[in-house]
Amino acid sequence: MPRKMKNNETGSIVEVHKHICTRGFWEFYIIDNKVDSDIREAVVMGSVVERGDVCMSEIKPFIITQSSNLTGVMPAPGWEWVK
C-alpha cells in the first residue's frame, strides 16, 4: 500500500510505492507506479538525498531488500511520513 512522504524543507508531498535498499546501503523510495517501466522516479538516499530517475535494471543486481509494505520503513532524512 502506498504511503505519503513530505519534504520538511519544501513541503512537497510524494506517494511512495516501494522501498529498495542496495548492497551499498543506498535507499530508493519509488514514487511512481509504472510497474512495466525500467525507468522509475524515486527519492534516493545515497551520499545525499535527492529526487530523480532510477534505471531499475542497473540497480537490480545490487538489491538486498525491497518491499511495498512501508509500515516499518523510516522516511528519508529530511522527510516525514504523513497521512
BELCORZI-V542799 format. One record per residue. SS is DSSP state (a for helix, b for strand, c for the rest). D_FIRST is the distance of its C-alpha to the first C-alpha in Angstrom with 2 decimals. Layout:
SS,D_FIRST  SS,D_FIRST
This chain:
c,0.00  c,3.83  b,6.59  b,10.18  b,13.06  b,16.69  b,19.79  c,22.40  c,25.29  c,24.49  c,22.02  c,19.88  b,16.17  b,13.65  b,9.97  b,8.77  c,6.81  b,8.64  b,11.36  b,14.69  b,17.92  b,21.26  c,24.61  c,25.98  c,23.20  c,21.92  b,18.26  b,16.20  b,13.18  b,12.34  c,12.10  c,12.68  c,11.25  c,14.66  c,14.03  c,17.80  c,19.10  c,20.70  b,20.64  b,17.39  b,17.22  b,16.24  b,17.25  b,19.48  b,20.94  c,24.23  c,27.65  c,26.34  b,23.01  b,22.81  b,20.77  b,21.63  b,21.30  b,20.70  b,22.29  a,20.04  a,23.16  a,24.96  a,22.57  a,21.67  a,24.80  a,23.97  b,20.37  b,20.47  b,16.81  b,13.47  b,10.01  c,6.37  c,6.37  c,7.49  c,9.21  c,12.48  c,12.58  c,15.23  c,15.09  c,17.68  c,21.21  c,22.08  b,18.55  b,16.74  b,13.40  b,13.82  c,12.62
